[in-house]
């Protein structure tokens, strides 16, 4: 694994201090995650040379099994930190299918030479050490060390009188205090958070794996993982990823260290189980993601005939050891299970798993499973809330008119809140309905703020609140909430997608575009990325790039070759005006006036861009009439900018009460 040199590298407005893990921009620290920092150091040290992705994996990751997407993610993080665009890059050049080259001019400073050049005659002895910075201190050091700082050696001066000698001692002592104080202040202000608060340990509990592949029970594996997550969440000393964030790691061959890196956590709890003669035995390993070393092993064994009893015993046995390891104190008042019906609980977990797939067919299946769950336990608040969520999800995927689906969601929501008024999921979904269906942002804020107060780690609540802020034109708040959602769910492609829009709206379109390009690289089949890319490029004055991704969007939606060829010829002849005219004609051919469809707002956008205000307002009126979900963005939609000064726009907002 690459080691950090003592040299200092300067390029552009940046200085890179590998030995201290510091990147500076004009003297101000720039945040980079450890792997991204090490990747930058290696590229800078090999300035001008093509570095293959395989070489980076070997040098930075030490040959650990990780996907090449991890390299791409680090490069994206570095570009964002350096404000380095992929087009016209100043620092990092991408060599397609090979790797990367650092192309910026680099000035190298040797630390020893720099130190020698500033040494003053008659200064303190060379053995005097500066106080360590928090940035280079050990992770568990809470206060700067003072041991090992030598007393200054007597200066070699001509004999002096008593008063002169005493005066020199006072000056030397004062200088020593100033040097030490300056070091401490530098250390504090470079990283004040570490000086004030201990670091929260982040942890991911992976779905359990059978010791023998035959006869595996994935429902049991997820249920046991869920109980461990619930138990760990009883303490504030540990930050644990939710079940939806780890569901994707059910493959038998999942590398726990690679999973931990993707989830951006400090530790992973990887467990196996065996079932024999009605008994279940669990073995859990606590793996340090940074070192790849298993630091602790925990075991539990109990009867397997009742899943709830097994969950309680296993989670207590494993977590008692885990809490002792990190000196964590659980608050058992947080623990809460919504049902005692084992079958209903299993159906609920299966339904949530299906909803995470985010497609219409699985949303419908989830509704059926949740119907069964609440039939078995009518007081199962979480299942009622999830059923409401499934209807809303189906509406967001264009499964039917919101007037039908949201009104079918609400009775389920009312039942959930009647059973448990503090059900965070139910409050979150009510906030979403207030945001997207009733266009009542004050009510949405009340519900979402309360949901987050009850469950601060709810990705869904942060995601929906971010969208509400965006619709309200509060772009900085939207960006902050969007980042929280993405941090809670590092593998979530939807959160990355939303975040790009918030970055662009908050004044950083290049960051938004870079995020979408990264998403396209790691999730090439994720369709919304390309739709957003062409729009962002277009609204930021890059028509050629916009058209490139307009065509990619058509291709990923499997448009016919003749249709794509027609758009290419139109762009060559008439530019974007011609393309928008052709796209508008195509959308109008699919749409039926005065009938619900998801393309109403899109047609209005195209018409607005072409200067056809009458048509734009006709379709915006229809979108409002059918409560089309995209209409909730009408106040901030950049493609509607050409019609905002039209008096009909203000009248539309007044009528619709958006």
C-alpha positions in Angstrom: 0.0 0.0 0.0 1.3 3.5 -0.9 3.2 5.3 1.9 3.1 9.0 2.2 6.4 10.9 1.5 7.7 13.9 3.6 7.8 16.1 0.4 5.4 18.9 -0.1 3.8 19.3 -3.5 2.5 22.6 -4.9 0.2 22.8 -8.0 -2.0 25.6 -9.0 -3.5 27.2 -5.9 -3.1 23.9 -4.0 -0.4 22.5 -1.6 -0.3 18.8 -0.8 1.3 17.7 2.5 1.2 13.9 2.4 3.0 13.3 5.7 0.3 15.4 7.5 -2.7 14.2 5.4 -3.3 17.8 4.4 -4.5 19.4 1.2 -4.6 23.2 1.2 -6.2 25.7 -1.1 -4.6 29.1 -0.5 -3.8 28.1 3.0 -7.3 26.8 3.8 -7.8 23.0 4.4 -9.7 21.0 1.8 -11.5 17.9 2.9 -10.8 14.6 1.2 -11.6 11.1 2.3 -8.5 8.9 3.1 -8.6 6.8 -0.1 -9.2 9.8 -2.3 -6.3 11.6 -0.5 -3.9 8.6 -1.1 -5.0 8.4 -4.7 -4.2 12.1 -5.2 -0.8 11.7 -3.6 0.0 8.7 -5.8 -1.1 10.5 -9.0 0.9 13.7 -8.1 4.0 11.6 -7.2 3.7 10.1 -10.7 2.9 13.4 -12.5 2.9 13.1 -16.3 2.7 9.3 -16.3 -0.4 7.3 -17.1 -1.4 5.3 -14.0 -3.5 2.3 -14.8 -6.6 1.6 -12.6 -5.1 -1.7 -11.7 -2.0 0.0 -10.4 -4.0 2.4 -8.2 -5.9 -0.6 -6.8 -2.6 -2.3 -6.0 -0.8 0.8 -4.6 -3.7 2.6 -2.8 -5.9 -0.4 -1.8 -3.0 -2.8 -1.2 -4.4 -5.3 -3.6 -7.6 -5.7 -1.6 -10.6 -7.0 -3.6 -12.5 -3.9 -4.6 -14.2 -2.9 -7.8 -12.8 -0.4 -10.3 -15.8 1.8 -9.5 -14.0 2.6 -6.2 -11.2 4.2 -8.2 -13.7 6.2 -10.2 -15.4 7.4 -7.1 -12.1 8.6 -5.6 -11.3 10.4 -8.8 -14.7 12.1 -8.8 -14.1 13.2 -5.1 -10.7 14.6 -6.1 -12.1 16.5 -9.0 -14.7 18.0 -6.8 -12.1 19.0 -4.2 -9.9 20.6 -6.9 -12.8 22.1 -8.9 -11.4 20.2 -11.8 -13.9 19.6 -14.7 -13.5 16.5 -16.9 -13.7 18.8 -19.9 -10.6 21.0 -20.1 -9.1 19.5 -17.0 -6.3 21.4 -15.3 -5.1 18.5 -13.1 -6.4 15.0 -13.8 -6.7 13.6 -17.3 -8.9 10.5 -17.8 -7.5 8.0 -20.3 -10.6 5.9 -21.3 -10.4 2.2 -20.5 -7.0 2.6 -19.0 -6.6 5.0 -16.1 -5.5 8.6 -15.2 -2.7 11.0 -15.6 -1.9 14.0 -13.4 -1.2 16.8 -15.9 -0.8 19.8 -13.7 2.6 21.5 -13.1 4.0 20.3 -9.8 6.6 22.0 -7.6 8.3 19.7 -5.1 9.6 21.0 -1.8 11.7 18.8 0.5 10.6 19.2 4.1 14.2 18.8 5.5 15.5 21.4 3.1 12.7 23.8 4.0 13.4 23.3 7.7 17.1 24.0 7.3 16.6 27.1 5.2 14.5 28.8 7.9 16.7 27.8 10.9 18.0 30.9 12.8 21.5 31.2 14.4 21.3 30.9 18.1 17.8 29.2 17.9 16.7 26.3 20.0 18.5 23.0 19.7 17.5 20.8 16.8 16.2 18.2 19.2 13.2 20.4 20.2 10.1 18.9 18.6 7.0 21.0 17.6 3.8 19.9 19.3 1.9 17.4 17.1 -1.1 18.5 15.1 -4.4 16.7 15.6 -4.2 15.9 11.9 -1.1 13.7 12.4 -1.8 12.5 15.9 -3.0 9.0 16.6 -6.8 8.5 16.1 -7.4 8.0 19.8 -5.4 11.0 21.0 -7.7 13.5 22.6 -5.1 16.1 23.8 -1.8 17.2 22.3 1.2 15.4 23.8 3.7 17.4 25.8 6.0 14.6 26.8 9.1 14.3 24.7 9.5 18.1 24.1 13.1 18.8 25.0 14.2 21.8 27.0 16.0 24.3 24.8 19.7 23.9 24.8 21.8 26.8 26.1 22.7 29.2 23.3 26.4 29.6 22.6 26.9 33.2 23.4 29.7 35.4 24.8 29.6 35.7 28.6 27.0 38.2 29.7 26.3 40.2 32.8 23.6 38.9 35.2 20.8 41.1 33.9 21.5 40.3 30.3 21.6 36.6 31.0 18.3 36.8 33.0 16.8 38.8 30.1 17.8 36.2 27.6 16.2 33.4 29.7 12.9 35.4 29.9 13.0 35.9 26.1 13.8 32.3 25.4 11.1 31.1 27.8 8.6 33.4 26.1 9.6 32.2 22.7 9.1 28.6 23.8 5.6 29.4 25.1 4.7 31.2 21.9 5.9 28.3 19.8 4.0 25.7 21.8 0.9 27.9 22.0 1.0 28.5 18.2 1.3 24.8 17.6 -1.7 24.1 19.8 -3.8 26.8 18.2 -2.8 25.6 14.8 -3.8 22.1 15.7 -7.1 23.3 17.2 -8.2 25.5 14.3 -7.1 23.1 11.7 -9.6 20.5 13.1 -11.8 22.0 15.8 -14.4 19.3 15.7 -11.9 16.7 16.8 -10.8 18.8 19.7 -14.4 19.2 20.9 -16.1 15.8 20.4 -15.2 12.2 20.2 -15.6 10.5 16.8 -18.8 8.4 16.4 -17.9 4.9 15.2 -19.8 4.0 12.1 -20.9 0.4 11.6 -22.7 -1.8 9.0 -24.4 -5.1 9.9 -24.4 -7.3 6.8 -27.2 -9.8 6.1 -26.2 -13.1 7.7 -24.8 -15.9 5.5 -25.3 -19.6 6.1 -22.3 -21.7 6.9 -23.7 -24.1 4.2 -25.2 -22.7 1.1 -27.9 -25.4 0.8 -31.2 -24.5 2.4 -30.4 -20.9 3.1 -33.3 -18.8 4.5 -32.9 -15.2 3.3 -36.0 -14.0 5.3 -34.3 -15.3 8.5 -30.9 -13.7 7.5 -32.5 -10.3 7.0 -34.6 -10.6 10.1 -31.6 -11.3 12.3 -29.6 -8.5 10.7 -32.6 -6.2 11.4 -32.7 -7.2 15.0 -29.0 -6.5 15.4 -29.4 -3.1 13.7 -32.3 -2.2 16.0 -30.2 -3.3 19.1 -27.1 -1.3 18.0 -29.3 1.8 17.4 -30.1 1.8 21.1 -26.7 3.6 21.7 -25.7 7.0 20.4 -22.0 6.0 20.5 -22.4 3.9 17.3 -23.9 5.0 14.0 -25.3 2.0 12.3 -26.6 1.7 8.7 -30.2 0.9 8.2 -31.3 -2.4 6.7 -32.3 -1.0 3.3 -28.7 0.2 2.9 -27.2 -3.2 3.4 -29.8 -5.4 1.6 -27.8 -5.4 -1.6 -25.0 -7.4 0.1 -26.9 -10.7 0.3 -24.7 -12.5 -2.2 -22.9 -15.5 -0.6 -19.5 -14.3 -1.9 -19.8 -10.7 -0.7 -16.4 -9.3 0.5 -17.2 -7.6 3.9 -14.3 -5.2 3.6 -15.3 -4.1 0.1 -18.9 -3.7 1.3 -17.7 -1.6 4.2 -15.7 0.6 1.9 -18.7 1.1 -0.3 -20.9 1.9 2.7 -18.2 4.3 4.0 -18.1 2.8 7.5 -15.4 2.1 10.1 -16.5 -1.4 10.9 -18.5 -4.2 9.4 -20.3 -7.0 11.4 -20.2 -10.0 9.2 -22.0 -13.1 10.6 -22.7 -16.7 9.6 -25.3 -19.1 11.0 -26.0 -22.8 11.3 -29.3 -24.5 12.0 -29.2 -28.1 13.3 -31.7 -30.1 15.3 -33.9 -27.1 16.0 -31.0 -24.9 17.2 -29.4 -21.9 15.6 -25.8 -20.9 16.1 -24.5 -17.4 15.1 -20.8 -16.4 14.7 -20.2 -12.7 14.1 -16.9 -11.1 13.2 -16.2 -7.4 13.8 -14.0 -6.3 10.9 -12.0 -3.1 10.8 -12.6 -1.8 7.3 -9.5 0.3 7.3 -7.1 -2.6 8.2 -9.2 -5.6 7.0 -8.5 -7.3 10.3 -11.2 -9.1 12.4 -10.8 -7.5 15.8 -13.5 -9.4 17.7 -15.6 -12.6 17.4 -19.0 -13.0 19.1 -21.1 -16.1 19.3 -24.7 -16.9 20.2 -26.8 -20.1 20.2 -30.5 -20.6 20.9 -33.6 -22.5 19.9 -34.7 -21.7 16.3 -38.4 -22.5 16.7 -39.5 -18.9 17.4 -37.9 -16.1 15.3 -38.7 -13.3 17.7 -37.2 -15.1 20.7 -34.2 -16.0 18.6 -33.8 -12.4 17.5 -33.9 -11.1 21.0 -31.4 -13.6 22.4 -28.9 -13.3 19.4 -29.0 -9.5 19.3 -28.4 -9.3 23.1 -25.5 -11.8 23.1 -23.8 -10.2 20.1 -24.4 -6.6 21.1 -23.3 -7.1 24.7 -19.9 -7.8 23.4 -20.0 -5.0 20.8 -21.1 -2.5 23.4 -18.3 -3.6 25.7 -15.7 -3.2 22.9 -16.7 0.4 22.3 -17.7 1.3 25.9 -21.2 2.1 24.6 -24.2 2.6 26.8 -27.5 1.5 25.3 -30.7 3.5 25.9 -33.2 0.6 25.9 -36.2 3.0 25.7 -35.5 3.3 22.0 -36.1 -0.4 21.3 -39.5 -1.0 19.8 -41.1 -3.8 17.8 -44.4 -3.1 16.0 -45.8 -6.7 16.0 -45.5 -9.9 17.9 -46.9 -11.9 14.9 -43.9 -13.7 13.4 -45.6 -14.3 10.0 -46.8 -10.7 9.7 -43.2 -9.5 10.5 -41.8 -11.7 7.8 -44.3 -10.4 5.2 -43.5 -6.8 6.2 -39.8 -7.4 5.6 -40.4 -9.0 2.3 -42.5 -6.1 1.2 -40.0 -3.5 2.3 -37.3 -5.4 0.3 -39.5 -5.3 -2.8 -40.2 -1.6 -2.4 -36.4 -1.0 -2.3 -36.2 -2.3 -5.9 -38.2 0.7 -7.1 -40.3 -0.7 -9.9 -44.0 -0.9 -10.5 -44.3 -4.7 -10.5 -42.6 -5.1 -7.1 -44.5 -2.2 -5.6 -47.8 -4.0 -6.5 -46.4 -7.2 -4.9 -45.5 -5.3 -1.8 -49.0 -4.0 -1.5 -50.3 -7.6 -1.6 -47.8 -8.8 1.1 -48.7 -5.8 3.4 -52.4 -6.5 3.0 -51.7 -10.0 4.4 -49.5 -8.6 7.2 -52.2 -6.1 8.5 -54.8 -8.9 8.1 -52.8 -11.0 10.5 -52.1 -8.1 12.9 -54.5 -5.2 12.4 -52.5 -3.2 15.0 -49.2 -3.4 13.0 -48.6 0.3 12.6 -45.4 -0.1 10.5 -47.2 -2.3 8.0 -50.0 0.2 7.6 -47.4 2.9 7.1 -45.5 0.8 4.6 -48.7 0.1 2.7 -49.3 3.9 2.3 -45.7 4.2 1.2 -46.2 1.6 -1.5 -49.1 3.5 -3.0 -47.1 6.7 -3.0 -44.2 4.9 -4.6 -46.4 3.5 -7.3 -47.6 7.1 -8.0 -44.1 8.4 -8.2 -43.3 5.7 -10.8 -46.2 6.8 -13.0 -48.3 3.8 -12.1 -51.6 5.8 -12.1 -53.2 9.2 -11.4 -52.0 10.7 -8.1 -55.7 11.6 -7.3 -56.4 7.9 -7.2 -53.2 6.5 -5.6 -52.6 9.2 -2.9 -56.2 9.1 -1.8 -55.8 5.3 -1.5 -52.7 5.8 0.6 -54.2 8.1 3.1 -56.6 5.7 4.9 -53.6 3.4 5.5 -51.7 6.3 6.9 -54.5 7.3 9.2 -54.6 3.8 10.6 -50.9 3.7 11.2 -50.9 7.1 13.1 -54.0 6.1 15.1 -52.1 3.0 16.3 -48.8 4.8 16.8 -48.8 8.6 16.6 -45.0 8.6 16.8 -44.4 6.3 13.8 -41.6 8.1 12.0 -42.3 6.3 8.7 -46.0 7.3 8.8 -45.1 10.9 9.5 -42.6 10.9 6.7 -45.2 9.6 4.2 -47.7 12.2 5.4 -45.1 14.8 4.8 -44.5 13.5 1.3 -48.3 13.6 0.5 -48.5 17.2 1.8 -45.5 18.1 -0.3 -46.4 16.3 -3.6 -50.2 16.1 -3.6 -51.6 18.9 -1.5 -48.6 21.3 -2.3 -48.8 22.3 1.4 -45.1 22.9 2.3 -45.7 24.3 5.8 -47.6 21.1 6.8 -44.9 19.0 5.1 -42.2 20.7 7.1 -44.1 20.0 10.4 -44.4 16.3 9.6 -40.9 15.9 8.3 -39.3 17.8 11.2 -41.1 15.6 13.7 -40.2 12.4 11.8 -36.5 13.4 11.9 -36.7 14.3 15.5 -38.1 10.8 16.2 -35.6 9.1 13.8 -32.6 11.3 13.0 -31.1 8.6 10.7 -34.2 8.2 8.4 -32.8 8.5 4.9 -36.4 8.8 3.5 -37.3 11.7 5.8 -34.1 13.6 4.9 -34.7 12.8 1.2 -38.2 14.1 1.2 -37.4 17.2 3.3 -34.6 18.0 0.8 -37.1 17.9 -2.0 -39.5 20.2 -0.1 -36.7 22.7 0.4 -35.9 22.5 -3.4 -39.5 23.1 -4.4 -39.6 26.1 -2.0 -36.5 27.6 -3.6 -34.4 27.0 -0.4 -31.5 25.5 -2.4 -28.8 25.7 0.3 -31.1 23.9 2.7 -32.0 21.3 0.0 -28.3 20.7 -0.6 -27.6 20.2 3.1 -30.5 17.7 3.6 -29.6 16.0 0.3 -26.1 15.4 1.6 -27.4 14.0 4.8 -29.6 11.5 2.8 -26.6 10.5 0.6 -24.3 10.1 3.7 -26.9 7.9 5.4 -27.2 5.8 2.2 -23.8 5.9 0.4 -24.9 3.2 -2.1 -28.2 4.8 -2.9 -28.3 6.0 -6.6 -31.5 8.0 -6.1 -29.9 10.1 -3.4 -26.9 10.7 -5.6 -29.3 11.7 -8.5 -31.3 14.2 -6.3 -28.1 15.6 -4.9 -26.9 16.6 -8.3 -30.0 18.8 -8.9 -29.5 20.4 -5.5 -25.9 21.2 -6.2 -26.7 22.8 -9.5 -29.6 24.8 -8.0 -27.4 26.0 -5.2 -24.9 27.5 -7.6 -22.5 24.6 -8.4 -23.7 23.2 -11.7 -20.3 21.7 -12.5 -20.4 19.7 -9.2 -23.9 18.5 -10.1 -22.7 17.4 -13.6 -19.6 15.7 -12.1 -21.8 13.8 -9.7 -24.1 12.7 -12.5 -21.2 11.6 -14.7 -19.8 9.6 -11.8 -23.3 8.0 -11.3 -23.4 7.1 -15.0 -20.0 5.5 -14.6 -20.9 3.3 -11.6 -24.6 2.8 -12.6 -24.6 2.9 -16.4 -28.2 1.5 -16.7 -29.8 4.0 -14.3 -32.0 5.8 -16.7 -32.8 9.2 -14.9 -29.1 10.1 -14.9 -29.0 10.8 -18.7 -32.3 12.8 -18.6 -30.8 15.1 -15.9 -27.5 15.4 -17.7 -28.8 16.8 -20.9 -31.0 19.3 -19.0 -28.1 20.5 -16.8 -25.7 20.8 -19.8 -28.4 22.7 -21.7 -29.3 25.2 -19.0 -25.5 25.8 -18.3 -24.6 26.8 -21.9 -23.2 23.5 -23.2 -25.5 22.6 -26.1 -23.2 20.0 -27.7 -22.8 18.0 -24.5 -26.5 18.4 -23.8 -27.3 16.8 -27.2 -24.8 14.0 -26.6 -26.7 13.0 -23.4 -30.1 13.7 -25.0 -29.2 10.9 -27.4 -27.9 8.7 -24.7 -31.1 9.2 -22.8 -33.1 8.1 -25.9 -30.8 5.1 -26.3 -31.2 3.9 -22.7 -35.0 4.2 -23.1 -34.6 2.0 -26.2 -35.8 4.5 -28.8 -36.0 3.2 -32.3 -32.9 3.7 -34.5 -34.9 5.8 -37.0 -36.0 8.1 -34.2 -32.4 8.6 -33.0 -31.2 9.2 -36.5 -34.0 11.8 -37.1 -32.9 13.7 -34.0 -29.2 13.6 -35.0 -30.0 15.0 -38.5 -32.3 17.7 -36.9 -29.6 18.8 -34.5 -27.0 19.0 -37.3 -29.4 21.2 -39.4 -31.3 23.3 -36.8 -29.6 22.9 -33.5 -31.5 22.7 -30.2 -34.5 24.6 -31.4 -35.1 21.9 -34.1 -34.5 19.1 -31.6 -37.0 20.6 -29.1 -39.6 21.1 -31.9 -39.2 17.4 -32.9 -39.3 16.3 -29.3 -42.4 18.4 -28.7 -44.2 17.0 -31.7 -43.3 13.5 -30.6 -44.6 14.0 -27.0 -47.8 15.6 -28.3 -48.4 12.6 -30.5 -48.3 10.3 -27.4 -50.4 12.6 -25.2 -54.1 13.0 -25.1 -55.5 16.4 -24.0 -57.6 16.4 -20.8 -56.4 12.9 -19.8 -53.8 12.1 -17.1 -50.3 11.5 -18.2 -46.8 11.9 -16.7 -45.6 14.0 -19.7 -47.7 17.1 -19.1 -45.0 19.2 -17.5 -42.4 18.0 -19.9 -44.6 19.2 -22.8 -45.0 22.6 -21.1 -41.2 22.8 -20.6 -40.5 22.2 -24.3 -43.2 24.7 -25.4 -41.8 27.3 -23.0 -38.3 26.9 -24.5 -39.8 27.3 -28.0 -41.6 30.5 -27.1 -45.1 28.8 -27.3 -46.5 30.3 -24.1 -50.1 29.4 -24.9 -49.3 25.7 -25.3 -47.1 25.8 -22.2 -49.8 27.2 -20.0 -52.4 24.8 -21.4 -50.4 21.8 -20.3 -49.4 23.4 -17.0 -53.1 23.8 -16.3 -53.7 20.2 -17.1 -50.8 19.1 -14.9 -52.3 21.1 -12.0 -55.7 19.6 -12.7 -54.5 16.0 -12.5 -52.0 16.7 -9.7 -49.1 15.6 -11.8 -46.2 15.1 -9.4 -43.7 17.1 -11.5 -45.9 20.1 -11.2 -44.8 20.6 -7.6 -41.4 21.9 -9.0 -43.1 24.6 -11.1 -41.7 27.5 -9.0 -38.1 26.4 -9.6 -38.1 24.5 -12.9 -35.3 26.1 -14.9 -36.8 25.1 -18.3 -39.9 27.2 -17.5 -37.9 30.4 -17.1 -39.0 31.9 -20.4 -42.6 32.2 -19.2 -42.1 33.4 -15.7 -42.7 37.0 -16.6 -46.0 36.2 -18.2 -48.9 37.3 -16.0 -50.5 33.9 -16.4 -47.6 32.4 -14.5 -48.4 34.3 -11.3 -52.1 33.5 -11.8 -51.3 29.8 -12.2 -49.4 29.8 -8.9 -52.3 31.6 -7.1 -54.9 29.1 -8.5 -52.9 26.0 -7.7 -51.7 27.3 -4.3 -48.3 25.8 -4.9 
